[in-house]
Amino acid sequence: VFWRSKMGRKDSSTTKLPVDQYRKQIGKQDYKKTKPILRATKLKAEAKKTAIGIKEVGLMLAAILALLLAFYAFFYLRLSTSIDSDLDPDEE
């Protein structure tokens, strides 16, 4: 019966670990900041994670440009060969 009564209580005689003290100190510092500042910091970090970078935009533009050049080259070669075959070399 004695061990059941002590089970739910914290033992106040135990010393805290330095890690726990450090975490508690950091927690206190976070509470000192106002809520709008914390909210703005969180939104800024989230926006940074989801933002499209310059590399991704450059790669997309390069891919679109390569696709357009491929279509242009295909149709240019297609039309230039059909025009050459329509012309008679004997005609002047």
Backbone as ProteinMPNN parsed JSONL, in Angstrom:
{"seq_chain_A": "VFWRSKMGRKDSSTTKLPVDQYRKQIGKQDYKKTKPILRATKLKAEAKKTAIGIKEVGLMLAAILALLLAFYAFFYLRLSTSIDSDLDPDEE", "coords_chain_A": {"N_chain_A": [[0.835, -1.183, 0.0], [2.039, 1.169, 0.638], [3.817, 1.754, -1.468], [2.084, 2.397, -3.533], [1.007, 4.883, -2.858], [3.143, 6.615, -3.154], [3.671, 6.519, -5.804], [2.343, 8.259, -7.626], [3.306, 10.766, -6.977], [5.77, 13.33, -7.393], [9.199, 13.126, -6.719], [10.666, 15.415, -4.747], [13.21, 15.679, -3.925], [15.042, 14.891, -5.788], [17.579, 15.874, -8.058], [17.562, 18.095, -10.86], [18.342, 17.403, -14.245], [20.943, 18.902, -16.229], [20.179, 19.249, -18.885], [17.381, 19.291, -18.768], [17.031, 21.615, -17.291], [18.038, 23.467, -19.096], [16.218, 23.212, -21.225], [13.923, 24.129, -19.948], [14.655, 26.773, -19.497], [14.836, 27.736, -22.112], [12.184, 27.44, -22.865], [10.982, 29.347, -21.206], [12.05, 31.659, -22.308], [10.817, 31.667, -24.81], [8.169, 32.095, -24.067], [8.344, 34.679, -23.219], [8.355, 36.187, -25.508], [6.057, 37.917, -27.59], [2.821, 36.851, -28.746], [2.114, 37.625, -31.462], [4.677, 38.001, -32.609], [5.77, 35.423, -32.45], [3.936, 34.074, -34.083], [4.375, 35.361, -36.525], [7.019, 34.593, -37.002], [6.72, 31.826, -37.292], [5.077, 31.738, -39.586], [6.791, 32.888, -41.445], [8.862, 31.0, -41.547], [7.447, 28.814, -42.527], [6.644, 29.778, -45.019], [9.093, 30.001, -46.218], [9.804, 27.341, -46.494], [7.912, 26.399, -48.345], [8.218, 28.001, -50.559], [8.935, 28.634, -53.997], [12.001, 28.128, -55.464], [14.696, 29.946, -57.112], [16.147, 28.289, -58.742], [14.315, 26.26, -59.467], [12.455, 27.721, -60.965], [14.084, 28.601, -63.054], [14.779, 26.134, -64.194], [12.269, 25.269, -65.108], [11.664, 27.251, -67.02], [13.77, 26.795, -68.814], [13.133, 24.219, -69.678], [10.682, 24.669, -70.976], [11.537, 26.391, -73.007], [13.299, 24.679, -74.398], [11.457, 22.799, -75.324], [9.858, 24.39, -77.015], [11.81, 25.112, -78.92], [12.364, 22.595, -79.978], [9.905, 21.953, -81.214], [9.831, 24.026, -83.096], [12.143, 23.434, -84.639], [11.396, 20.92, -85.646], [9.104, 21.53, -87.232], [10.266, 23.37, -88.993], [12.204, 21.825, -90.354], [10.479, 19.976, -91.5], [8.843, 21.552, -93.18], [10.775, 22.748, -94.839], [11.835, 20.597, -96.272], [9.584, 19.793, -97.69], [9.107, 21.973, -99.346], [11.427, 22.0, -100.904], [11.109, 19.615, -102.338], [8.93, 20.215, -103.891], [9.844, 22.029, -105.747], [11.117, 22.053, -109.033], [14.153, 20.999, -110.297], [14.811, 21.493, -112.946], [13.367, 23.626, -113.818], [13.479, 27.102, -114.599]], "CA_chain_A": [[0.0, 0.0, 0.0], [2.927, 2.322, 0.737], [4.402, 2.064, -2.778], [1.059, 2.986, -4.374], [0.801, 6.279, -2.518], [4.278, 7.398, -3.624], [3.842, 6.355, -7.228], [1.839, 9.402, -8.366], [3.959, 12.01, -6.575], [7.152, 13.539, -7.833], [10.13, 13.198, -5.604], [11.25, 16.751, -4.803], [14.611, 15.66, -3.505], [15.929, 14.576, -6.919], [18.102, 17.047, -8.76], [17.22, 18.131, -12.279], [19.456, 17.28, -15.174], [21.234, 20.176, -16.905], [19.411, 19.327, -20.122], [16.041, 19.712, -18.41], [17.106, 23.028, -16.904], [18.236, 24.222, -20.328], [14.937, 23.215, -21.93], [13.016, 24.992, -19.203], [15.094, 28.141, -19.737], [14.438, 28.078, -23.482], [10.742, 27.589, -22.836], [10.672, 30.632, -20.59], [12.385, 32.713, -23.27], [9.776, 31.677, -25.834], [6.959, 32.69, -23.511], [8.551, 36.111, -23.079], [8.004, 36.809, -26.784], [4.613, 38.086, -27.748], [2.221, 35.9, -29.687], [2.257, 38.017, -32.882], [6.048, 37.761, -33.075], [5.905, 33.978, -32.663], [3.117, 33.719, -35.246], [5.074, 35.865, -37.713], [8.197, 33.748, -37.198], [6.259, 30.539, -37.823], [4.617, 31.939, -40.958], [7.968, 33.134, -42.274], [9.553, 29.72, -41.731], [6.621, 27.971, -43.394], [6.709, 30.338, -46.367], [10.413, 29.681, -46.747], [9.799, 25.928, -46.878], [7.044, 26.144, -49.488], [8.51, 28.928, -51.657], [9.63, 28.088, -55.16], [13.308, 28.753, -55.576], [15.123, 30.453, -58.417], [16.588, 27.137, -59.553], [13.152, 25.582, -60.019], [11.892, 28.587, -62.003], [15.011, 28.534, -64.177], [14.643, 24.826, -64.848], [10.991, 25.237, -65.831], [11.805, 28.094, -68.211], [14.669, 26.1, -69.74], [12.393, 23.095, -70.255], [9.704, 25.214, -71.926], [12.301, 26.887, -74.147], [13.767, 23.511, -75.151], [10.287, 22.223, -75.999], [9.514, 25.271, -78.132], [12.844, 24.968, -79.95], [12.19, 21.289, -80.619], [8.762, 22.083, -82.131], [10.244, 24.902, -84.199], [13.07, 22.691, -85.49], [10.63, 19.871, -86.32], [8.292, 22.106, -88.303], [11.164, 23.984, -89.967], [12.736, 20.759, -91.207], [9.349, 19.378, -92.223], [8.423, 22.453, -94.249], [11.869, 22.998, -95.779], [11.958, 19.448, -97.171], [8.435, 19.738, -98.599], [9.286, 23.033, -100.334], [12.478, 21.559, -101.814], [10.61, 18.556, -103.216], [7.967, 20.818, -104.81], [10.554, 22.721, -106.805], [11.74, 21.222, -110.067], [15.484, 21.545, -110.574], [14.944, 21.84, -114.363], [12.686, 24.893, -114.071], [14.29, 28.293, -114.37]], "C_chain_A": [[0.882, 1.249, 0.0], [3.478, 2.73, -0.641], [3.382, 2.678, -3.725], [0.884, 4.472, -4.091], [1.944, 7.157, -3.021], [4.388, 7.393, -5.15], [3.41, 7.599, -8.018], [2.541, 10.696, -8.043], [5.357, 12.098, -7.17], [8.025, 13.638, -6.597], [10.87, 14.525, -5.7], [12.721, 16.758, -4.434], [15.558, 15.363, -4.663], [16.363, 15.86, -7.604], [17.745, 16.948, -10.231], [18.485, 18.013, -13.111], [19.714, 18.632, -15.832], [20.441, 20.349, -18.201], [17.998, 19.81, -19.829], [16.015, 21.18, -18.011], [17.247, 23.913, -18.141], [16.934, 24.319, -21.113], [13.941, 24.146, -21.258], [13.363, 26.461, -19.441], [14.679, 28.608, -21.14], [12.934, 28.282, -23.549], [10.317, 28.914, -22.236], [10.963, 31.782, -21.557], [11.333, 32.802, -24.366], [8.501, 32.315, -25.316], [7.107, 34.199, -23.333], [8.199, 36.839, -24.376], [6.49, 36.924, -26.874], [4.099, 37.117, -28.802], [2.333, 36.355, -31.139], [3.656, 37.789, -33.432], [6.265, 36.28, -33.347], [5.141, 33.539, -33.903], [3.813, 34.159, -36.532], [6.303, 35.019, -38.021], [7.806, 32.403, -37.795], [5.818, 30.674, -39.266], [5.788, 32.165, -41.907], [8.722, 31.839, -42.561], [8.767, 28.808, -42.665], [6.658, 28.468, -44.837], [8.047, 30.017, -47.016], [10.475, 28.234, -47.217], [9.04, 25.705, -48.168], [7.342, 27.028, -50.689], [9.261, 28.224, -52.778], [10.931, 28.858, -55.318], [13.626, 29.199, -56.988], [15.554, 29.303, -59.328], [15.404, 26.452, -60.218], [12.527, 26.399, -61.145], [12.78, 28.548, -63.24], [14.913, 27.222, -64.932], [13.35, 24.727, -65.649], [11.073, 26.072, -67.103], [12.704, 27.429, -69.252], [13.953, 24.937, -70.417], [11.376, 23.585, -71.286], [10.414, 25.719, -73.176], [12.805, 25.733, -75.016], [12.617, 22.862, -75.919], [9.879, 23.07, -77.199], [10.531, 25.172, -79.261], [12.72, 23.634, -80.69], [11.022, 21.331, -81.611], [9.145, 22.933, -83.345], [11.158, 24.145, -85.161], [12.328, 21.602, -86.282], [9.841, 20.445, -87.498], [9.158, 22.783, -89.362], [11.717, 22.925, -90.912], [11.635, 20.132, -92.06], [8.941, 20.251, -93.41], [9.533, 22.676, -95.264], [12.051, 21.823, -96.731], [10.778, 19.372, -98.13], [8.535, 20.824, -99.661], [10.335, 22.622, -101.347], [11.973, 20.479, -102.771], [9.592, 19.098, -104.202], [8.661, 21.52, -105.978], [11.181, 21.736, -107.776], [13.124, 21.796, -110.35], [15.657, 21.991, -112.027], [14.291, 23.176, -114.671], [13.61, 26.053, -113.775], [13.443, 29.489, -114.116]], "O_chain_A": [[0.509, 2.272, -0.575], [3.589, 3.92, -0.938], [3.762, 3.412, -4.638], [0.636, 5.244, -5.016], [1.728, 8.339, -3.29], [5.131, 8.194, -5.717], [4.069, 7.951, -8.996], [2.383, 11.664, -8.787], [6.024, 11.092, -7.413], [7.617, 14.172, -5.566], [11.629, 14.737, -6.646], [13.401, 17.767, -4.622], [16.765, 15.564, -4.53], [15.591, 16.813, -7.71], [17.638, 15.853, -10.783], [19.556, 18.472, -12.715], [18.788, 19.429, -15.977], [20.078, 21.467, -18.568], [17.467, 20.647, -20.559], [15.082, 21.906, -18.356], [16.643, 24.983, -18.218], [16.586, 25.39, -21.611], [13.203, 24.867, -21.93], [12.47, 27.298, -19.572], [14.228, 29.739, -21.318], [12.461, 29.199, -24.219], [9.374, 29.537, -22.723], [10.215, 32.757, -21.616], [10.992, 33.9, -24.806], [7.817, 33.013, -26.065], [6.109, 34.92, -23.3], [7.784, 37.997, -24.335], [5.751, 36.123, -26.301], [4.856, 36.63, -29.641], [2.628, 35.522, -31.996], [3.81, 37.423, -34.597], [6.873, 35.914, -34.353], [5.635, 32.728, -34.686], [3.838, 33.416, -37.513], [6.594, 34.756, -39.188], [8.477, 31.898, -38.695], [6.142, 29.821, -40.093], [5.775, 31.688, -43.042], [9.168, 31.61, -43.685], [9.349, 28.111, -43.497], [6.7, 27.667, -45.77], [8.121, 29.79, -48.223], [11.121, 27.931, -48.219], [9.467, 24.911, -49.007], [6.76, 26.817, -51.753], [10.097, 27.35, -52.547], [10.947, 30.089, -55.305], [12.913, 28.871, -57.936], [15.346, 29.35, -60.541], [15.47, 26.101, -61.396], [12.114, 25.842, -62.162], [12.275, 28.469, -64.36], [14.959, 27.199, -66.162], [13.336, 24.165, -66.745], [10.598, 25.643, -68.154], [12.421, 27.499, -70.448], [14.151, 24.698, -71.609], [11.228, 22.982, -72.349], [9.939, 25.495, -74.289], [12.741, 25.811, -76.243], [12.802, 22.423, -77.054], [9.588, 22.539, -78.271], [10.155, 25.149, -80.433], [12.949, 23.567, -81.897], [11.131, 20.807, -82.72], [8.818, 22.591, -84.481], [10.964, 24.211, -86.375], [12.612, 21.394, -87.461], [9.898, 19.924, -88.612], [8.797, 22.761, -90.539], [11.703, 23.106, -92.129], [11.862, 19.799, -93.223], [8.721, 19.748, -94.512], [9.247, 22.784, -96.456], [12.39, 22.032, -97.896], [10.942, 18.935, -99.27], [8.084, 20.611, -100.787], [10.159, 22.867, -102.54], [12.395, 20.451, -103.928], [9.399, 18.501, -105.261], [8.111, 21.588, -107.077], [11.713, 20.703, -107.37], [13.239, 22.992, -110.62], [16.553, 22.783, -112.321], [14.619, 23.803, -115.678], [14.412, 26.013, -112.843], [13.967, 30.582, -113.903]]}, "name": "protein", "num_of_chains": 1, "seq": "VFWRSKMGRKDSSTTKLPVDQYRKQIGKQDYKKTKPILRATKLKAEAKKTAIGIKEVGLMLAAILALLLAFYAFFYLRLSTSIDSDLDPDEE"}
